[in-house]
Amino acid sequence: MNWLTPWLDKLRQRPQVVLNDEQQTRLHYWQALPACDWQQDSRHCRYLIVDVEASGLNIKQDRLISIGAVALQHAVIHPKDAFEVVLHQHTVSSHENILIHGISGAEQREGIDSADALLQFLSYSQRTPLVAYHAFFDQAMLSRAMREHLGISYAPQWLDLAWLMPALFPEVYGGIVALDQWLDAFGIRNFQRHNAISDCLATGQLLQVALQRAAERGITTPQALAACERQQRNRIG
């Protein structure tokens, strides 16, 4: 069971959302896609590293501003297989918030309609396993936006490197630490912190490190990685 299911169950009541015919067709196409095979070998799997930017850190009140994603397939990062979209904001985020993520007020006002932006992400992501660092925030913001703008319950299974890394490298850090500490530990450079694509590229390199160590330990599928993550969560409590 997805560890976020109890929390997400509170969001199950769907608002009245009106989509045009084209949007409904695109949504139905995604809904008809087969589920991801979580028992396939990670060496052949396409993983999607996801990062979102928001108007703040309050998952109940703040708004989703942008989504970024980069694919890793056959354990190789494909920068050209990337996705980035800014959602239209009726009210731009605060100056302090803009200084963090660098998405200007003009970019926010000129962003793509929220429903279309989310449908673009669904079309791009398909049913690919999703990966993030501190995935709770990304998952919560995406799930709420999907509910509010598409009227769907969006609860894919994620892999969270914040838990996987200490499970695979307890000799480096035995518990939850900031992403930058792991990047420093393995000499990974993030060229533009809080830029969605840059954050994804850096996190993708960390995923490569994790997959290599996991393979050495016989953890060779997304399902096995998810089990490793659950064990770490249970261990720390």
N, C-alpha and C positions, 0 to 999 in steps of 0.2 A: 504494500500500500504506500502511496506517495506520502511522505512525512508531513506535507503541508495540507493534506486532505481535510483534517478537522477545521483548520483555519479557513480554507477555501470553501468549505460547506456553508459558511456564513454568507458567502457571496453568491449563492446559487440562484437567488431570486433575480430573475432577469427583468430589466426595465423594458418598457415599450420602445423598441428601436425600429425605425422605418428605413429600409434599404431600397435603393432603386433596383431595377431588374438586373442590370449588369453586376452590381455589387452582390446581389443574391446568387447569381450564377457563379461568381468567383468564390463565394463562401461555400456553396454546395460542392464545388469541385474539391476544395480542400477537405471538407468533411468526409468526402467519399474516398480519400486516399487511404491505402492500407496502413496499418500500424507498423511502426518501426520494429525490425527484428533485433531485439536487445541481446540475442545470443550469437550474433555474427562476430567474427573475429575483428578485433579493433584494427588490425593491419589493413582491413578492407573497408572499414566503416567510415562514413562521413560524419564528423562531429561539427557542430556549429557553436562557436564561442560567441556569446551574446553579452552586450553591455547597453544599459539604458541611461539616459540623463533625464532628470526630472526637475521640477520647480522647487523641490526641497526633499527632505527625508521622511516626511509624514506620509505613510503609504495609504492612509485613509483620506487625506485632504489634498495633497500635492498632485500636480498633473504630470503626465508623461510628456516629455518634450521631444526626445529623439530615441531612435533605436539603431544600434550598430551591430553588425555581425560579420564574422570572418570564418570561412570553412577550413577544416583540416581533414584531408582525405589521404588514405594510405600513409598516415603519420606525417604528411607534408602540409604545411600551411600554403594556401593558395590566395595570395593577396588580391588577385583579380576576381576570385570567387568571394566577393564581399558585398555587404549591403549596408546602406545608411539612409535614413529618412528623418526629416524634421516634421513633426506634426503641427498643424496650424493652431496657434494660440490666440483666442479672442483677447486675453489679457496676458501680456508678456510677464515673465518672471522678474524678480527683483534684481536690482543692479548687482547686489552681492552674489546672487545666484548665477548671474551671467558671467561674472568674473571667474567662477569655478569652471563652468563647462564651455564658455566661450561662444555660445550660440546667441547672437545678437538679437535685440528686440525686432529688428527688421526681418531677420531670418525666421523668427518665430511667427510673426504676422503673415509672412509669405509662405509658411509651411503648407504641406499637403493636408487636405481634408483628413480628419482623424480616421474615419472608416476606411478610406482608400489607402492610407498609410499602413494601417494594420493588415489590410488584405494583401498589400504588397509584401509585407513581412511573412504572412502565412504562405503565400505563393512561393517565396524564396526559401523559407525554412522547411517546407513540406512536413515530413514526420521525422526529420533528422534529430538525433539526440542533442540536447541543448546543454551547454557547459557555461558556467560563470564562476566568478569568485565572490563569495557571499551571495549566492543565487537567490536567497529569500527576497531581497529587495527587487531584483530584476523580475522575478516570477510574480511577486505581488503587484508591481506596477503594470506589467503586461496583462495579467489576469483581470485587474480592475478595468483597464482600458478596453479590453476585449468585451467585457460584460456591458460597459456603458455605451460603447460605440457600435458594436456588432451584435450585442444581445446573446452572446454565447458564453458558456462556461469553458474557460481555457485553463487546463491543468495538466500540461505535459510533464513527463518526468525529467528532472534535471540532474546533472552531476555537478557537485559543488567542490571546487578545488580547495576552498578554505578548510574543508574536512578531509579531503583525499590526500592532500600534501602531507599533513602530519601523520596520517596513517601509513603512508609509503616512505616517509623520511623522518621518523621519530628522532633520529640522531641529529637532525638539523633543528627542528622545532617540534616539540611534543604536543603543542596545542594550537589554538587559533591565534594567528598574528595577522598583521596588515599585509596586503598584497605586496607592497614595496619591499618588505623584508624577505619574502621568497624570491622576488626578482633580483634583489641584491645578492642573495645567497648563491644564485646560479648565474650571475653576471648578465642578466637580461635587462636590456635598456628599454624604457618606455619613453618614446620621443616626445609625446605630448599628453601628459596626465590629464584625465577627465575629458579627453577626446575619445569618442566612442570607438572609432576604428583603431586608433593607436592603443587604447586599452585592450581591445580584442586581440591585436597582434601580439602584445606582450603576454597576455594571458594564454594565447595559443602556444607560445613557446614554452610556457610553464606546463601546459597540457602535454606537449611532446616529452618533456622531462618525466612527467608522471606516467605516461604510457610506457616509456622505456623501463622504468623501475617496476611497473606493474607486470610487464611481460616477463621480466627476470624472476618474478615471484609466481608466475603461472596464472596471473590475473589478465585474461586475454579477451574479455568481452565487455560491452557496456553493462550487462547484467552483473557480471562479477565485480566491476568497479562500483556499481551501486551498492552491492552487498558489502564491499569494503568500506564504503562511506557510512553505511548504517552501523556497522560494527564500531567505527570510530565514534560516532555520535553516542551510541550506547555506552561505550567505554568511558567517555568524558561525562556523560549524563546531561 
